[in-house]
Amino acid sequence: MIITIARQCGCHGDEIGLKLAKEYGLSFYNKEHIIKLAKEKGIYDKFPYFFSEIPVNALMHTISDDEGDILLSESRKALYPLIGDENCVIIGRCANYAFSDRQDKISIANADEVITNHEEPAKAVRSKKNASVVVAANMLKKGEGDAMLSMGNTGALLASGLLIVGRIKGILRPALATLLPSAKGPKMLIDAGANTNCKPENLVQFGIMGSIYMKNVLGIESPTVGLMSNGEEEGKGDELTKETFPLLKKTPINFIGNIEGRDVMEGTADVITCDGFVGNVILKTVEGMGHVVSTKVKNIFMKNLFTKLGAIFVMGGLNEFKQSMDYREYGGAPLLGTKRPVIKGHGSSDGKAVFSAIRQAKKFVETNLIEEIVNNINCMEEKSND
């Protein structure tokens, strides 16, 4: 892996590069290191443009196009013998050009605007073209990436997904679909907060998309779909629930009827469909419950010497339970219904959570989920209207 940082005035490139190199155990090269190494290996005089004492960025702006081509050519010829396939961090010296043909390179797009939690998402997305979520959405739309992942402002991500990436033809509203821990493994909650005011047709589409996701990504052959309500009977619930129930019965998905709050953690349904207001309340309740349970269990076993000794004998089971309840294991929440994969990660995500979200995005792409939704949504809705 090679990480290149283009050195510009005030970017603190050396400082950032050193921290990255120490964190990941990589070699570190800036201008002084590279020149010293070139002199030691006897190639310093072979590439006068590249090893000039003039800062590379300044030189790039003052030389002619032909000389610029020479400089870029020399950067590749000079750096490859010096660095080769070594894992390292390189500051400046046109390293991003020199190693542009590397398959394991990581590119960082500049985005110097910020969308705060106090701004109206749609308006901010339209006005702040250089905010990271807007830059990423435009790159995804242009095909410069296979998926988009963000741990930032949820509203801005939803607005970018809808306004820039675009929704699949036939999908009325994209929905956030998050995986929740349960007694029977991870289950999907959709919508988890994208749409607070929904129509019955929206909830039907949520159930269909959730079913396709669980089948294609988690490998469940015939996912069960439950409609969140305040009772199991068909006539229970508010007007939205009552109107949605018969529509879901007509779809070819494995609809099992209404489910109640207790069924969420028991894992009664593989897919739980509801509006975004109810879904977000469920999501935050489960998160809070997980934190309380974890804290309570820890306090019990840390109470005295005897409880600490007891903890030794059950530590394996406790770790397994903790892992099953850890949101970091499940990655992020895909925004189902957009033309390209968009995933929302938790705002407090650490390295493990980000890794899981990237792994989830990879599987999202590999299973051709978007294509499956496109191919099935219209067909399923036609059958539901027969």
SULTA-V876372 format. One record per residue. N is the residue number from 1. OMEGA is omega as a letter, one per 30 degrees, with the letter a starting at -180 (* if undefined). Layout:
BEGIN
n=N omega=OMEGA
n=N omega=OMEGA
END
This chain:
BEGIN
n=1 omega=l
n=2 omega=l
n=3 omega=l
n=4 omega=l
n=5 omega=l
n=6 omega=a
n=7 omega=l
n=8 omega=a
n=9 omega=l
n=10 omega=a
n=11 omega=a
n=12 omega=a
n=13 omega=a
n=14 omega=a
n=15 omega=l
n=16 omega=a
n=17 omega=l
n=18 omega=l
n=19 omega=l
n=20 omega=a
n=21 omega=l
n=22 omega=a
n=23 omega=a
n=24 omega=l
n=25 omega=a
n=26 omega=l
n=27 omega=a
n=28 omega=l
n=29 omega=l
n=30 omega=a
n=31 omega=a
n=32 omega=l
n=33 omega=a
n=34 omega=l
n=35 omega=l
n=36 omega=l
n=37 omega=l
n=38 omega=l
n=39 omega=l
n=40 omega=a
n=41 omega=l
n=42 omega=l
n=43 omega=a
n=44 omega=a
n=45 omega=a
n=46 omega=a
n=47 omega=a
n=48 omega=l
n=49 omega=a
n=50 omega=a
n=51 omega=l
n=52 omega=l
n=53 omega=l
n=54 omega=l
n=55 omega=a
n=56 omega=a
n=57 omega=l
n=58 omega=l
n=59 omega=a
n=60 omega=a
n=61 omega=a
n=62 omega=a
n=63 omega=l
n=64 omega=l
n=65 omega=a
n=66 omega=l
n=67 omega=l
n=68 omega=l
n=69 omega=l
n=70 omega=a
n=71 omega=a
n=72 omega=l
n=73 omega=l
n=74 omega=a
n=75 omega=l
n=76 omega=a
n=77 omega=a
n=78 omega=a
n=79 omega=a
n=80 omega=l
n=81 omega=a
n=82 omega=a
n=83 omega=a
n=84 omega=a
n=85 omega=a
n=86 omega=l
n=87 omega=a
n=88 omega=l
n=89 omega=a
n=90 omega=l
n=91 omega=l
n=92 omega=l
n=93 omega=l
n=94 omega=a
n=95 omega=l
n=96 omega=l
n=97 omega=a
n=98 omega=a
n=99 omega=a
n=100 omega=a
n=101 omega=l
n=102 omega=a
n=103 omega=a
n=104 omega=a
n=105 omega=l
n=106 omega=l
n=107 omega=l
n=108 omega=a
n=109 omega=a
n=110 omega=l
n=111 omega=a
n=112 omega=l
n=113 omega=a
n=114 omega=l
n=115 omega=a
n=116 omega=l
n=117 omega=a
n=118 omega=a
n=119 omega=l
n=120 omega=a
n=121 omega=a
n=122 omega=l
n=123 omega=a
n=124 omega=l
n=125 omega=a
n=126 omega=a
n=127 omega=a
n=128 omega=a
n=129 omega=a
n=130 omega=l
n=131 omega=a
n=132 omega=a
n=133 omega=l
n=134 omega=l
n=135 omega=a
n=136 omega=l
n=137 omega=l
n=138 omega=l
n=139 omega=l
n=140 omega=l
n=141 omega=a
n=142 omega=a
n=143 omega=l
n=144 omega=l
n=145 omega=a
n=146 omega=a
n=147 omega=a
n=148 omega=a
n=149 omega=l
n=150 omega=l
n=151 omega=a
n=152 omega=a
n=153 omega=a
n=154 omega=a
n=155 omega=l
n=156 omega=l
n=157 omega=l
n=158 omega=l
n=159 omega=l
n=160 omega=l
n=161 omega=a
n=162 omega=a
n=163 omega=a
n=164 omega=a
n=165 omega=l
n=166 omega=a
n=167 omega=l
n=168 omega=l
n=169 omega=a
n=170 omega=l
n=171 omega=a
n=172 omega=l
n=173 omega=l
n=174 omega=a
n=175 omega=l
n=176 omega=a
n=177 omega=a
n=178 omega=l
n=179 omega=l
n=180 omega=l
n=181 omega=l
n=182 omega=l
n=183 omega=a
n=184 omega=l
n=185 omega=a
n=186 omega=l
n=187 omega=a
n=188 omega=l
n=189 omega=a
n=190 omega=g
n=191 omega=a
n=192 omega=l
n=193 omega=a
n=194 omega=a
n=195 omega=a
n=196 omega=l
n=197 omega=a
n=198 omega=l
n=199 omega=l
n=200 omega=a
n=201 omega=l
n=202 omega=a
n=203 omega=l
n=204 omega=l
n=205 omega=l
n=206 omega=a
n=207 omega=l
n=208 omega=a
n=209 omega=l
n=210 omega=l
n=211 omega=l
n=212 omega=l
n=213 omega=a
n=214 omega=l
n=215 omega=a
n=216 omega=a
n=217 omega=a
n=218 omega=l
n=219 omega=l
n=220 omega=a
n=221 omega=a
n=222 omega=a
n=223 omega=l
n=224 omega=a
n=225 omega=l
n=226 omega=l
n=227 omega=a
n=228 omega=a
n=229 omega=l
n=230 omega=l
n=231 omega=a
n=232 omega=a
n=233 omega=a
n=234 omega=a
n=235 omega=a
n=236 omega=l
n=237 omega=l
n=238 omega=a
n=239 omega=l
n=240 omega=a
n=241 omega=a
n=242 omega=a
n=243 omega=a
n=244 omega=a
n=245 omega=a
n=246 omega=l
n=247 omega=l
n=248 omega=l
n=249 omega=a
n=250 omega=a
n=251 omega=l
n=252 omega=l
n=253 omega=a
n=254 omega=a
n=255 omega=a
n=256 omega=l
n=257 omega=a
n=258 omega=l
n=259 omega=a
n=260 omega=a
n=261 omega=a
n=262 omega=a
n=263 omega=a
n=264 omega=a
n=265 omega=l
n=266 omega=l
n=267 omega=a
n=268 omega=a
n=269 omega=l
n=270 omega=l
n=271 omega=l
n=272 omega=a
n=273 omega=a
n=274 omega=l
n=275 omega=a
n=276 omega=l
n=277 omega=l
n=278 omega=a
n=279 omega=a
n=280 omega=l
n=281 omega=l
n=282 omega=a
n=283 omega=a
n=284 omega=l
n=285 omega=l
n=286 omega=l
n=287 omega=l
n=288 omega=l
n=289 omega=l
n=290 omega=l
n=291 omega=a
n=292 omega=a
n=293 omega=a
n=294 omega=a
n=295 omega=a
n=296 omega=a
n=297 omega=l
n=298 omega=a
n=299 omega=l
n=300 omega=a
n=301 omega=l
n=302 omega=a
n=303 omega=a
n=304 omega=a
n=305 omega=a
n=306 omega=l
n=307 omega=l
n=308 omega=l
n=309 omega=l
n=310 omega=a
n=311 omega=a
n=312 omega=a
n=313 omega=a
n=314 omega=a
n=315 omega=l
n=316 omega=l
n=317 omega=l
n=318 omega=l
n=319 omega=l
n=320 omega=l
n=321 omega=a
n=322 omega=l
n=323 omega=a
n=324 omega=a
n=325 omega=a
n=326 omega=a
n=327 omega=a
n=328 omega=l
n=329 omega=a
n=330 omega=l
n=331 omega=a
n=332 omega=l
n=333 omega=l
n=334 omega=l
n=335 omega=a
n=336 omega=l
n=337 omega=l
n=338 omega=a
n=339 omega=l
n=340 omega=a
n=341 omega=l
n=342 omega=a
n=343 omega=l
n=344 omega=l
n=345 omega=l
n=346 omega=a
n=347 omega=a
n=348 omega=a
n=349 omega=l
n=350 omega=a
n=351 omega=a
n=352 omega=l
n=353 omega=l
n=354 omega=l
n=355 omega=a
n=356 omega=l
n=357 omega=l
n=358 omega=l
n=359 omega=l
n=360 omega=l
n=361 omega=l
n=362 omega=a
n=363 omega=l
n=364 omega=a
n=365 omega=a
n=366 omega=a
n=367 omega=l
n=368 omega=a
n=369 omega=a
n=370 omega=l
n=371 omega=l
n=372 omega=l
n=373 omega=l
n=374 omega=a
n=375 omega=a
n=376 omega=a
n=377 omega=a
n=378 omega=l
n=379 omega=a
n=380 omega=a
n=381 omega=l
n=382 omega=l
n=383 omega=a
n=384 omega=a
n=385 omega=l
n=386 omega=*
END
